[in-house]
Amino acid sequence: VIAAFRAAGFLLIDESELNANPHDQPTEADVVWRLPPTLRNATEGTPYYEAMLTIGESDRMTLKFLKPE
């Protein structure tokens, strides 16, 4: 992501681990959308439901860029 923004002319000003989640450790076999946006469609008490509760939110990055004029 950073390389793509730099290639487009943006400068990376700051980054933060504020939204990081060390419990979200996907493997190469996982797909991008492996964590559901809600647990609405998961059955409570199943291994899948419990795993998603343990992980919680997905690991996210917070980046601040500046586009020079």
CHARMM-style PDB file with segment names, atoms N, HN, CA, C and O in Angstrom:
ATOM      1  N   VAL     1       0.833  -1.182   0.000  1.00  0.00      PROA
ATOM      2  CA  VAL     1       0.000   0.000   0.000  1.00  0.00      PROA
ATOM      3  C   VAL     1       0.882   1.250   0.000  1.00  0.00      PROA
ATOM      4  O   VAL     1       0.664   2.182  -0.774  1.00  0.00      PROA
ATOM      5  N   ILE     2       1.872   1.248   0.877  1.00  0.00      PROA
ATOM      6  HN  ILE     2       2.049   0.491   1.505  1.00  0.00      PROA
ATOM      7  CA  ILE     2       2.748   2.423   0.968  1.00  0.00      PROA
ATOM      8  C   ILE     2       3.473   2.654  -0.356  1.00  0.00      PROA
ATOM      9  O   ILE     2       3.553   3.786  -0.831  1.00  0.00      PROA
ATOM     10  N   ALA     3       3.996   1.596  -0.946  1.00  0.00      PROA
ATOM     11  HN  ALA     3       3.932   0.676  -0.561  1.00  0.00      PROA
ATOM     12  CA  ALA     3       4.711   1.726  -2.220  1.00  0.00      PROA
ATOM     13  C   ALA     3       3.798   2.271  -3.319  1.00  0.00      PROA
ATOM     14  O   ALA     3       4.225   3.097  -4.126  1.00  0.00      PROA
ATOM     15  N   ALA     4       2.571   1.824  -3.355  1.00  0.00      PROA
ATOM     16  HN  ALA     4       2.223   1.153  -2.700  1.00  0.00      PROA
ATOM     17  CA  ALA     4       1.622   2.294  -4.372  1.00  0.00      PROA
ATOM     18  C   ALA     4       1.330   3.779  -4.202  1.00  0.00      PROA
ATOM     19  O   ALA     4       1.259   4.515  -5.186  1.00  0.00      PROA
ATOM     20  N   PHE     5       1.160   4.220  -2.964  1.00  0.00      PROA
ATOM     21  HN  PHE     5       1.217   3.622  -2.165  1.00  0.00      PROA
ATOM     22  CA  PHE     5       0.892   5.638  -2.731  1.00  0.00      PROA
ATOM     23  C   PHE     5       2.118   6.490  -3.041  1.00  0.00      PROA
ATOM     24  O   PHE     5       1.996   7.578  -3.604  1.00  0.00      PROA
ATOM     25  N   ARG     6       3.296   5.998  -2.676  1.00  0.00      PROA
ATOM     26  HN  ARG     6       3.395   5.114  -2.219  1.00  0.00      PROA
ATOM     27  CA  ARG     6       4.523   6.740  -2.997  1.00  0.00      PROA
ATOM     28  C   ARG     6       4.706   6.841  -4.512  1.00  0.00      PROA
ATOM     29  O   ARG     6       5.112   7.883  -5.025  1.00  0.00      PROA
ATOM     30  N   ALA     7       4.406   5.762  -5.220  1.00  0.00      PROA
ATOM     31  HN  ALA     7       4.076   4.915  -4.804  1.00  0.00      PROA
ATOM     32  CA  ALA     7       4.519   5.776  -6.681  1.00  0.00      PROA
ATOM     33  C   ALA     7       3.558   6.785  -7.304  1.00  0.00      PROA
ATOM     34  O   ALA     7       3.819   7.303  -8.389  1.00  0.00      PROA
ATOM     35  N   ALA     8       2.451   7.065  -6.622  1.00  0.00      PROA
ATOM     36  HN  ALA     8       2.239   6.644  -5.740  1.00  0.00      PROA
ATOM     37  CA  ALA     8       1.475   8.035  -7.112  1.00  0.00      PROA
ATOM     38  C   ALA     8       1.832   9.460  -6.679  1.00  0.00      PROA
ATOM     39  O   ALA     8       1.093  10.402  -6.967  1.00  0.00      PROA
ATOM     40  N   GLY     9       2.961   9.616  -5.989  1.00  0.00      PROA
ATOM     41  HN  GLY     9       3.561   8.851  -5.754  1.00  0.00      PROA
ATOM     42  CA  GLY     9       3.415  10.948  -5.623  1.00  0.00      PROA
ATOM     43  C   GLY     9       3.098  11.390  -4.206  1.00  0.00      PROA
ATOM     44  O   GLY     9       3.377  12.532  -3.840  1.00  0.00      PROA
ATOM     45  N   PHE    10       2.526  10.514  -3.408  1.00  0.00      PROA
ATOM     46  HN  PHE    10       2.300   9.587  -3.705  1.00  0.00      PROA
ATOM     47  CA  PHE    10       2.198  10.871  -2.026  1.00  0.00      PROA
ATOM     48  C   PHE    10       3.405  10.660  -1.118  1.00  0.00      PROA
ATOM     49  O   PHE    10       4.265   9.824  -1.396  1.00  0.00      PROA
ATOM     50  N   LEU    11       3.460  11.421  -0.038  1.00  0.00      PROA
ATOM     51  HN  LEU    11       2.762  12.100   0.188  1.00  0.00      PROA
ATOM     52  CA  LEU    11       4.488  11.255   0.985  1.00  0.00      PROA
ATOM     53  C   LEU    11       3.850  10.641   2.224  1.00  0.00      PROA
ATOM     54  O   LEU    11       2.800  11.096   2.678  1.00  0.00      PROA
ATOM     55  N   LEU    12       4.479   9.618   2.764  1.00  0.00      PROA
ATOM     56  HN  LEU    12       5.332   9.249   2.394  1.00  0.00      PROA
ATOM     57  CA  LEU    12       3.999   9.024   4.013  1.00  0.00      PROA
ATOM     58  C   LEU    12       4.391   9.959   5.148  1.00  0.00      PROA
ATOM     59  O   LEU    12       5.576  10.194   5.387  1.00  0.00      PROA
ATOM     60  N   ILE    13       3.399  10.489   5.844  1.00  0.00      PROA
ATOM     61  HN  ILE    13       2.437  10.299   5.650  1.00  0.00      PROA
ATOM     62  CA  ILE    13       3.630  11.445   6.924  1.00  0.00      PROA
ATOM     63  C   ILE    13       3.695  10.750   8.278  1.00  0.00      PROA
ATOM     64  O   ILE    13       4.531  11.086   9.116  1.00  0.00      PROA
ATOM     65  N   ASP    14       2.815   9.784   8.486  1.00  0.00      PROA
ATOM     66  HN  ASP    14       2.136   9.510   7.805  1.00  0.00      PROA
ATOM     67  CA  ASP    14       2.765   9.105   9.785  1.00  0.00      PROA
ATOM     68  C   ASP    14       2.058   7.767   9.636  1.00  0.00      PROA
ATOM     69  O   ASP    14       1.310   7.549   8.683  1.00  0.00      PROA
ATOM     70  N   GLU    15       2.300   6.886  10.579  1.00  0.00      PROA
ATOM     71  HN  GLU    15       2.907   7.064  11.353  1.00  0.00      PROA
ATOM     72  CA  GLU    15       1.582   5.611  10.654  1.00  0.00      PROA
ATOM     73  C   GLU    15       1.376   5.265  12.112  1.00  0.00      PROA
ATOM     74  O   GLU    15       2.140   5.691  12.978  1.00  0.00      PROA
ATOM     75  N   SER    16       0.331   4.483  12.381  1.00  0.00      PROA
ATOM     76  HN  SER    16      -0.289   4.136  11.677  1.00  0.00      PROA
ATOM     77  CA  SER    16      -0.012   4.153  13.755  1.00  0.00      PROA
ATOM     78  C   SER    16      -0.453   2.699  13.851  1.00  0.00      PROA
ATOM     79  O   SER    16      -1.008   2.143  12.903  1.00  0.00      PROA
ATOM     80  N   GLU    17      -0.205   2.099  14.987  1.00  0.00      PROA
ATOM     81  HN  GLU    17       0.246   2.551  15.757  1.00  0.00      PROA
ATOM     82  CA  GLU    17      -0.663   0.743  15.275  1.00  0.00      PROA
ATOM     83  C   GLU    17      -1.953   0.767  16.094  1.00  0.00      PROA
ATOM     84  O   GLU    17      -2.336  -0.241  16.686  1.00  0.00      PROA
ATOM     85  N   LEU    18      -2.617   1.916  16.124  1.00  0.00      PROA
ATOM     86  HN  LEU    18      -2.306   2.735  15.643  1.00  0.00      PROA
ATOM     87  CA  LEU    18      -3.847   2.089  16.892  1.00  0.00      PROA
ATOM     88  C   LEU    18      -4.885   1.014  16.583  1.00  0.00      PROA
ATOM     89  O   LEU    18      -5.555   0.521  17.490  1.00  0.00      PROA
ATOM     90  N   ASN    19      -5.022   0.651  15.320  1.00  0.00      PROA
ATOM     91  HN  ASN    19      -4.478   1.051  14.583  1.00  0.00      PROA
ATOM     92  CA  ASN    19      -6.027  -0.325  14.901  1.00  0.00      PROA
ATOM     93  C   ASN    19      -5.463  -1.720  14.666  1.00  0.00      PROA
ATOM     94  O   ASN    19      -6.128  -2.566  14.068  1.00  0.00      PROA
ATOM     95  N   ALA    20      -4.252  -1.965  15.128  1.00  0.00      PROA
ATOM     96  HN  ALA    20      -3.711  -1.278  15.614  1.00  0.00      PROA
ATOM     97  CA  ALA    20      -3.639  -3.281  14.956  1.00  0.00      PROA
ATOM     98  C   ALA    20      -4.312  -4.304  15.867  1.00  0.00      PROA
ATOM     99  O   ALA    20      -4.779  -3.965  16.954  1.00  0.00      PROA
ATOM    100  N   ASN    21      -4.357  -5.537  15.424  1.00  0.00      PROA
ATOM    101  HN  ASN    21      -3.977  -5.813  14.540  1.00  0.00      PROA
ATOM    102  CA  ASN    21      -4.909  -6.624  16.226  1.00  0.00      PROA
ATOM    103  C   ASN    21      -3.965  -7.825  16.128  1.00  0.00      PROA
ATOM    104  O   ASN    21      -3.989  -8.545  15.129  1.00  0.00      PROA
ATOM    105  N   PRO    22      -3.137  -8.049  17.149  1.00  0.00      PROA
ATOM    106  CA  PRO    22      -2.191  -9.168  17.095  1.00  0.00      PROA
ATOM    107  C   PRO    22      -2.869 -10.539  17.074  1.00  0.00      PROA
ATOM    108  O   PRO    22      -2.218 -11.538  16.769  1.00  0.00      PROA
ATOM    109  N   HSD    23      -4.162 -10.605  17.391  1.00  0.00      PROA
ATOM    110  HN  HSD    23      -4.691  -9.794  17.639  1.00  0.00      PROA
ATOM    111  CA  HSD    23      -4.883 -11.885  17.349  1.00  0.00      PROA
ATOM    112  C   HSD    23      -5.240 -12.292  15.924  1.00  0.00      PROA
ATOM    113  O   HSD    23      -5.540 -13.458  15.668  1.00  0.00      PROA
ATOM    114  N   ASP    24      -5.211 -11.344  15.001  1.00  0.00      PROA
ATOM    115  HN  ASP    24      -4.967 -10.397  15.209  1.00  0.00      PROA
ATOM    116  CA  ASP    24      -5.547 -11.633  13.607  1.00  0.00      PROA
ATOM    117  C   ASP    24      -4.270 -11.991  12.862  1.00  0.00      PROA
ATOM    118  O   ASP    24      -3.567 -11.112  12.365  1.00  0.00      PROA
ATOM    119  N   GLN    25      -3.975 -13.271  12.787  1.00  0.00      PROA
ATOM    120  HN  GLN    25      -4.546 -13.986  13.191  1.00  0.00      PROA
ATOM    121  CA  GLN    25      -2.782 -13.776  12.117  1.00  0.00      PROA
ATOM    122  C   GLN    25      -3.192 -14.728  10.996  1.00  0.00      PROA
ATOM    123  O   GLN    25      -3.156 -15.945  11.182  1.00  0.00      PROA
ATOM    124  N   PRO    26      -3.581 -14.198   9.836  1.00  0.00      PROA
ATOM    125  CA  PRO    26      -3.998 -15.083   8.742  1.00  0.00      PROA
ATOM    126  C   PRO    26      -2.831 -15.894   8.196  1.00  0.00      PROA
ATOM    127  O   PRO    26      -1.673 -15.481   8.275  1.00  0.00      PROA
ATOM    128  N   THR    27      -3.156 -17.038   7.650  1.00  0.00      PROA
ATOM    129  HN  THR    27      -4.096 -17.373   7.587  1.00  0.00      PROA
ATOM    130  CA  THR    27      -2.155 -17.872   6.993  1.00  0.00      PROA
ATOM    131  C   THR    27      -2.259 -17.651   5.488  1.00  0.00      PROA
ATOM    132  O   THR    27      -3.152 -16.941   5.024  1.00  0.00      PROA
ATOM    133  N   GLU    28      -1.357 -18.251   4.729  1.00  0.00      PROA
ATOM    134  HN  GLU    28      -0.632 -18.827   5.105  1.00  0.00      PROA
ATOM    135  CA  GLU    28      -1.410 -18.110   3.276  1.00  0.00      PROA
ATOM    136  C   GLU    28      -2.665 -18.736   2.689  1.00  0.00      PROA
ATOM    137  O   GLU    28      -3.067 -18.384   1.580  1.00  0.00      PROA
ATOM    138  N   ALA    29      -3.288 -19.652   3.410  1.00  0.00      PROA
ATOM    139  HN  ALA    29      -2.961 -19.937   4.311  1.00  0.00      PROA
ATOM    140  CA  ALA    29      -4.493 -20.314   2.923  1.00  0.00      PROA
ATOM    141  C   ALA    29      -5.747 -19.462   3.141  1.00  0.00      PROA
ATOM    142  O   ALA    29      -6.796 -19.748   2.565  1.00  0.00      PROA
ATOM    143  N   ASP    30      -5.645 -18.427   3.962  1.00  0.00      PROA
ATOM    144  HN  ASP    30      -4.792 -18.195   4.430  1.00  0.00      PROA
ATOM    145  CA  ASP    30      -6.813 -17.591   4.247  1.00  0.00      PROA
ATOM    146  C   ASP    30      -7.063 -16.611   3.105  1.00  0.00      PROA
ATOM    147  O   ASP    30      -6.145 -16.189   2.402  1.00  0.00      PROA
ATOM    148  N   VAL    31      -8.329 -16.267   2.946  1.00  0.00      PROA
ATOM    149  HN  VAL    31      -9.076 -16.610   3.517  1.00  0.00      PROA
ATOM    150  CA  VAL    31      -8.714 -15.285   1.935  1.00  0.00      PROA
ATOM    151  C   VAL    31      -8.826 -13.915   2.596  1.00  0.00      PROA
ATOM    152  O   VAL    31      -8.846 -13.805   3.822  1.00  0.00      PROA
ATOM    153  N   VAL    32      -8.896 -12.886   1.781  1.00  0.00      PROA
ATOM    154  HN  VAL    32      -8.879 -12.975   0.785  1.00  0.00      PROA
ATOM    155  CA  VAL    32      -8.941 -11.517   2.290  1.00  0.00      PROA
ATOM    156  C   VAL    32     -10.115 -11.324   3.246  1.00  0.00      PROA
ATOM    157  O   VAL    32      -9.962 -10.686   4.288  1.00  0.00      PROA
ATOM    158  N   TRP    33     -11.270 -11.860   2.911  1.00  0.00      PROA
ATOM    159  HN  TRP    33     -11.394 -12.378   2.065  1.00  0.00      PROA
ATOM    160  CA  TRP    33     -12.477 -11.611   3.704  1.00  0.00      PROA
ATOM    161  C   TRP    33     -12.782 -12.761   4.647  1.00  0.00      PROA
ATOM    162  O   TRP    33     -13.946 -13.145   4.766  1.00  0.00      PROA
ATOM    163  N   ARG    34     -11.797 -13.326   5.319  1.00  0.00      PROA
ATOM    164  HN  ARG    34     -10.852 -13.015   5.223  1.00  0.00      PROA
ATOM    165  CA  ARG    34     -12.048 -14.478   6.187  1.00  0.00      PROA
ATOM    166  C   ARG    34     -12.777 -14.097   7.466  1.00  0.00      PROA
ATOM    167  O   ARG    34     -13.469 -14.933   8.047  1.00  0.00      PROA
ATOM    168  N   LEU    35     -12.640 -12.855   7.918  1.00  0.00      PROA
ATOM    169  HN  LEU    35     -12.078 -12.176   7.445  1.00  0.00      PROA
ATOM    170  CA  LEU    35     -13.362 -12.415   9.107  1.00  0.00      PROA
ATOM    171  C   LEU    35     -14.662 -11.745   8.672  1.00  0.00      PROA
ATOM    172  O   LEU    35     -14.635 -10.835   7.843  1.00  0.00      PROA
ATOM    173  N   PRO    36     -15.783 -12.174   9.208  1.00  0.00      PROA
ATOM    174  CA  PRO    36     -17.056 -11.591   8.801  1.00  0.00      PROA
ATOM    175  C   PRO    36     -17.237 -10.195   9.398  1.00  0.00      PROA
ATOM    176  O   PRO    36     -16.681  -9.896  10.455  1.00  0.00      PROA
ATOM    177  N   PRO    37     -18.014  -9.338   8.725  1.00  0.00      PROA
ATOM    178  CA  PRO    37     -18.273  -8.015   9.290  1.00  0.00      PROA
ATOM    179  C   PRO    37     -19.129  -8.086  10.563  1.00  0.00      PROA
ATOM    180  O   PRO    37     -19.050  -7.206  11.420  1.00  0.00      PROA
ATOM    181  N   THR    38     -19.934  -9.126  10.676  1.00  0.00      PROA
ATOM    182  HN  THR    38     -19.998  -9.841   9.979  1.00  0.00      PROA
ATOM    183  CA  THR    38     -20.722  -9.367  11.885  1.00  0.00      PROA
ATOM    184  C   THR    38     -20.774 -10.867  12.120  1.00  0.00      PROA
ATOM    185  O   THR    38     -20.424 -11.653  11.240  1.00  0.00      PROA
ATOM    186  N   LEU    39     -21.208 -11.255  13.295  1.00  0.00      PROA
ATOM    187  HN  LEU    39     -21.493 -10.616  14.009  1.00  0.00      PROA
ATOM    188  CA  LEU    39     -21.393 -12.680  13.590  1.00  0.00      PROA
ATOM    189  C   LEU    39     -22.847 -13.102  13.403  1.00  0.00      PROA
ATOM    190  O   LEU    39     -23.250 -14.169  13.866  1.00  0.00      PROA
ATOM    191  N   ARG    40     -23.622 -12.279  12.736  1.00  0.00      PROA
ATOM    192  HN  ARG    40     -23.294 -11.412  12.360  1.00  0.00      PROA
ATOM    193  CA  ARG    40     -25.042 -12.519  12.550  1.00  0.00      PROA
ATOM    194  C   ARG    40     -25.328 -13.887  11.915  1.00  0.00      PROA
ATOM    195  O   ARG    40     -26.296 -14.553  12.282  1.00  0.00      PROA
ATOM    196  N   ASN    41     -24.484 -14.303  10.963  1.00  0.00      PROA
ATOM    197  HN  ASN    41     -23.697 -13.762  10.665  1.00  0.00      PROA
ATOM    198  CA  ASN    41     -24.734 -15.563  10.253  1.00  0.00      PROA
ATOM    199  C   ASN    41     -23.993 -16.748  10.850  1.00  0.00      PROA
ATOM    200  O   ASN    41     -24.079 -17.855  10.319  1.00  0.00      PROA
ATOM    201  N   ALA    42     -23.266 -16.540  11.944  1.00  0.00      PROA
ATOM    202  HN  ALA    42     -23.196 -15.641  12.375  1.00  0.00      PROA
ATOM    203  CA  ALA    42     -22.535 -17.633  12.591  1.00  0.00      PROA
ATOM    204  C   ALA    42     -23.391 -18.216  13.712  1.00  0.00      PROA
ATOM    205  O   ALA    42     -24.119 -17.495  14.394  1.00  0.00      PROA
ATOM    206  N   THR    43     -23.293 -19.498  13.885  1.00  0.00      PROA
ATOM    207  HN  THR    43     -22.701 -20.084  13.331  1.00  0.00      PROA
ATOM    208  CA  THR    43     -24.063 -20.173  14.926  1.00  0.00      PROA
ATOM    209  C   THR    43     -23.281 -20.162  16.230  1.00  0.00      PROA
ATOM    210  O   THR    43     -22.169 -20.683  16.313  1.00  0.00      PROA
ATOM    211  N   GLU    44     -23.883 -19.560  17.241  1.00  0.00      PROA
ATOM    212  HN  GLU    44     -24.786 -19.137  17.174  1.00  0.00      PROA
ATOM    213  CA  GLU    44     -23.234 -19.464  18.547  1.00  0.00      PROA
ATOM    214  C   GLU    44     -22.897 -20.850  19.077  1.00  0.00      PROA
ATOM    215  O   GLU    44     -23.703 -21.776  18.986  1.00  0.00      PROA
ATOM    216  N   GLY    45     -21.688 -20.982  19.636  1.00  0.00      PROA
ATOM    217  HN  GLY    45     -21.033 -20.230  19.710  1.00  0.00      PROA
ATOM    218  CA  GLY    45     -21.262 -22.252  20.205  1.00  0.00      PROA
ATOM    219  C   GLY    45     -20.487 -23.137  19.250  1.00  0.00      PROA
ATOM    220  O   GLY    45     -19.911 -24.137  19.678  1.00  0.00      PROA
ATOM    221  N   THR    46     -20.453 -22.799  17.959  1.00  0.00      PROA
ATOM    222  HN  THR    46     -20.921 -21.987  17.611  1.00  0.00      PROA
ATOM    223  CA  THR    46     -19.694 -23.599  16.996  1.00  0.00      PROA
ATOM    224  C   THR    46     -18.218 -23.195  17.049  1.00  0.00      PROA
ATOM    225  O   THR    46     -17.900 -22.093  17.497  1.00  0.00      PROA
ATOM    226  N   PRO    47     -17.321 -24.063  16.603  1.00  0.00      PROA
ATOM    227  CA  PRO    47     -15.887 -23.711  16.591  1.00  0.00      PROA
ATOM    228  C   PRO    47     -15.604 -22.430  15.789  1.00  0.00      PROA
ATOM    229  O   PRO    47     -14.770 -21.618  16.189  1.00  0.00      PROA
ATOM    230  N   TYR    48     -16.303 -22.255  14.657  1.00  0.00      PROA
ATOM    231  HN  TYR    48     -16.981 -22.915  14.332  1.00  0.00      PROA
ATOM    232  CA  TYR    48     -16.120 -21.053  13.835  1.00  0.00      PROA
ATOM    233  C   TYR    48     -16.484 -19.798  14.622  1.00  0.00      PROA
ATOM    234  O   TYR    48     -15.739 -18.818  14.624  1.00  0.00      PROA
ATOM    235  N   TYR    49     -17.613 -19.837  15.277  1.00  0.00      PROA
ATOM    236  HN  TYR    49     -18.218 -20.633  15.275  1.00  0.00      PROA
ATOM    237  CA  TYR    49     -18.088 -18.692  16.066  1.00  0.00      PROA
ATOM    238  C   TYR    49     -17.086 -18.365  17.167  1.00  0.00      PROA
ATOM    239  O   TYR    49     -16.737 -17.201  17.366  1.00  0.00      PROA
ATOM    240  N   GLU    50     -16.630 -19.372  17.871  1.00  0.00      PROA
ATOM    241  HN  GLU    50     -16.913 -20.317  17.709  1.00  0.00      PROA
ATOM    242  CA  GLU    50     -15.686 -19.160  18.965  1.00  0.00      PROA
ATOM    243  C   GLU    50     -14.354 -18.611  18.446  1.00  0.00      PROA
ATOM    244  O   GLU    50     -13.746 -17.751  19.084  1.00  0.00      PROA
ATOM    245  N   ALA    51     -13.899 -19.109  17.289  1.00  0.00      PROA
ATOM    246  HN  ALA    51     -14.393 -19.807  16.771  1.00  0.00      PROA
ATOM    247  CA  ALA    51     -12.650 -18.618  16.707  1.00  0.00      PROA
ATOM    248  C   ALA    51     -12.772 -17.146  16.330  1.00  0.00      PROA
ATOM    249  O   ALA    51     -11.845 -16.367  16.552  1.00  0.00      PROA
ATOM    250  N   MET    52     -13.903 -16.769  15.765  1.00  0.00      PROA
ATOM    251  HN  MET    52     -14.655 -17.402  15.585  1.00  0.00      PROA
ATOM    252  CA  MET    52     -14.101 -15.378  15.377  1.00  0.00      PROA
ATOM    253  C   MET    52     -14.183 -14.466  16.600  1.00  0.00      PROA
ATOM    254  O   MET    52     -13.704 -13.332  16.559  1.00  0.00      PROA
ATOM    255  N   LEU    53     -14.780 -14.946  17.678  1.00  0.00      PROA
ATOM    256  HN  LEU    53     -15.169 -15.866  17.711  1.00  0.00      PROA
ATOM    257  CA  LEU    53     -14.820 -14.163  18.912  1.00  0.00      PROA
ATOM    258  C   LEU    53     -13.419 -13.966  19.487  1.00  0.00      PROA
ATOM    259  O   LEU    53     -13.100 -12.902  20.017  1.00  0.00      PROA
ATOM    260  N   THR    54     -12.596 -14.993  19.377  1.00  0.00      PROA
ATOM    261  HN  THR    54     -12.855 -15.858  18.946  1.00  0.00      PROA
ATOM    262  CA  THR    54     -11.232 -14.915  19.892  1.00  0.00      PROA
ATOM    263  C   THR    54     -10.408 -13.904  19.100  1.00  0.00      PROA
ATOM    264  O   THR    54      -9.643 -13.135  19.682  1.00  0.00      PROA
ATOM    265  N   ILE    55     -10.560 -13.902  17.781  1.00  0.00      PROA
ATOM    266  HN  ILE    55     -11.181 -14.527  17.308  1.00  0.00      PROA
ATOM    267  CA  ILE    55      -9.807 -12.985  16.929  1.00  0.00      PROA
ATOM    268  C   ILE    55     -10.343 -11.563  17.072  1.00  0.00      PROA
ATOM    269  O   ILE    55      -9.567 -10.617  17.209  1.00  0.00      PROA
ATOM    270  N   GLY    56     -11.646 -11.414  17.039  1.00  0.00      PROA
ATOM    271  HN  GLY    56     -12.276 -12.183  16.928  1.00  0.00      PROA
ATOM    272  CA  GLY    56     -12.242 -10.078  17.112  1.00  0.00      PROA
ATOM    273  C   GLY    56     -12.154  -9.375  15.776  1.00  0.00      PROA
ATOM    274  O   GLY    56     -12.381  -9.991  14.734  1.00  0.00      PROA
ATOM    275  N   GLU    57     -11.829  -8.096  15.790  1.00  0.00      PROA
ATOM    276  HN  GLU    57     -11.645  -7.596  16.636  1.00  0.00      PROA
ATOM    277  CA  GLU    57     -11.724  -7.293  14.574  1.00  0.00      PROA
ATOM    278  C   GLU    57     -10.484  -7.687  13.766  1.00  0.00      PROA
ATOM    279  O   GLU    57      -9.527  -8.239  14.309  1.00  0.00      PROA
ATOM    280  N   SER    58     -10.516  -7.399  12.483  1.00  0.00      PROA
ATOM    281  HN  SER    58     -11.294  -6.950  12.042  1.00  0.00      PROA
ATOM    282  CA  SER    58      -9.356  -7.690  11.648  1.00  0.00      PROA
ATOM    283  C   SER    58      -8.218  -6.706  11.938  1.00  0.00      PROA
ATOM    284  O   SER    58      -8.442  -5.598  12.424  1.00  0.00      PROA
ATOM    285  N   ASP    59      -7.007  -7.137  11.630  1.00  0.00      PROA
ATOM    286  HN  ASP    59      -6.825  -8.037  11.236  1.00  0.00      PROA
ATOM    287  CA  ASP    59      -5.837  -6.286  11.792  1.00  0.00      PROA
ATOM    288  C   ASP    59      -5.913  -5.187  10.743  1.00  0.00      PROA
ATOM    289  O   ASP    59      -6.103  -5.463   9.559  1.00  0.00      PROA
ATOM    290  N   ARG    60      -5.764  -3.953  11.175  1.00  0.00      PROA
ATOM    291  HN  ARG    60      -5.608  -3.728  12.137  1.00  0.00      PROA
ATOM    292  CA  ARG    60      -5.879  -2.823  10.251  1.00  0.00      PROA
ATOM    293  C   ARG    60      -4.689  -1.897  10.377  1.00  0.00      PROA
ATOM    294  O   ARG    60      -4.033  -1.830  11.417  1.00  0.00      PROA
ATOM    295  N   MET    61      -4.425  -1.186   9.299  1.00  0.00      PROA
ATOM    296  HN  MET    61      -4.957  -1.240   8.454  1.00  0.00      PROA
ATOM    297  CA  MET    61      -3.341  -0.219   9.328  1.00  0.00      PROA
ATOM    298  C   MET    61      -3.928   1.192   9.287  1.00  0.00      PROA
ATOM    299  O   MET    61      -4.997   1.421   8.721  1.00  0.00      PROA
ATOM    300  N   THR    62      -3.214   2.118   9.893  1.00  0.00      PROA
ATOM    301  HN  THR    62      -2.346   1.932  10.353  1.00  0.00      PROA
ATOM    302  CA  THR    62      -3.604   3.512   9.864  1.00  0.00      PROA
ATOM    303  C   THR    62      -2.419   4.294   9.321  1.00  0.00      PROA
ATOM    304  O   THR    62      -1.360   4.357   9.945  1.00  0.00      PROA
ATOM    305  N   LEU    63      -2.613   4.887   8.149  1.00  0.00      PROA
ATOM    306  HN  LEU    63      -3.473   4.836   7.642  1.00  0.00      PROA
ATOM    307  CA  LEU    63      -1.543   5.606   7.464  1.00  0.00      PROA
ATOM    308  C   LEU    63      -2.008   7.009   7.122  1.00  0.00      PROA
ATOM    309  O   LEU    63      -3.178   7.225   6.806  1.00  0.00      PROA
ATOM    310  N   LYS    64      -1.091   7.959   7.185  1.00  0.00      PROA
ATOM    311  HN  LYS    64      -0.140   7.784   7.441  1.00  0.00      PROA
ATOM    312  CA  LYS    64      -1.407   9.339   6.828  1.00  0.00      PROA
ATOM    313  C   LYS    64      -0.449   9.764   5.723  1.00  0.00      PROA
ATOM    314  O   LYS    64       0.770   9.738   5.894  1.00  0.00      PROA
ATOM    315  N   PHE    65      -1.023  10.157   4.581  1.00  0.00      PROA
ATOM    316  HN  PHE    65      -2.013  10.178   4.442  1.00  0.00      PROA
ATOM    317  CA  PHE    65      -0.243  10.590   3.435  1.00  0.00      PROA
ATOM    318  C   PHE    65      -0.513  12.053   3.114  1.00  0.00      PROA
ATOM    319  O   PHE    65      -1.545  12.608   3.491  1.00  0.00      PROA
ATOM    320  N   LEU    66       0.438  12.667   2.409  1.00  0.00      PROA
ATOM    321  HN  LEU    66       1.276  12.216   2.103  1.00  0.00      PROA
ATOM    322  CA  LEU    66       0.309  14.037   1.953  1.00  0.00      PROA
ATOM    323  C   LEU    66       0.630  14.062   0.458  1.00  0.00      PROA
ATOM    324  O   LEU    66       1.624  13.482   0.021  1.00  0.00      PROA
ATOM    325  N   LYS    67      -0.206  14.728  -0.308  1.00  0.00      PROA
ATOM    326  HN  LYS    67      -1.013  15.199   0.047  1.00  0.00      PROA
ATOM    327  CA  LYS    67       0.060  14.893  -1.746  1.00  0.00      PROA
ATOM    328  C   LYS    67       0.654  16.275  -1.945  1.00  0.00      PROA
ATOM    329  O   LYS    67      -0.061  17.273  -1.864  1.00  0.00      PROA
ATOM    330  N   PRO    68       1.977  16.347  -2.209  1.00  0.00      PROA
ATOM    331  CA  PRO    68       2.605  17.653  -2.419  1.00  0.00      PROA
ATOM    332  C   PRO    68       2.010  18.364  -3.636  1.00  0.00      PROA
ATOM    333  O   PRO    68       1.593  17.725  -4.601  1.00  0.00      PROA
ATOM    334  N   GLU    69       1.980  19.680  -3.573  1.00  0.00      PROA
ATOM    335  HN  GLU    69       2.319  20.200  -2.789  1.00  0.00      PROA
ATOM    336  CA  GLU    69       1.445  20.449  -4.708  1.00  0.00      PROA
ATOM    337  C   GLU    69       2.531  20.796  -5.683  1.00  0.00      PROA
ATOM    338  OT1 GLU    69       2.266  21.440  -6.698  1.00  0.00      PROA
TER     339      GLU     69
END
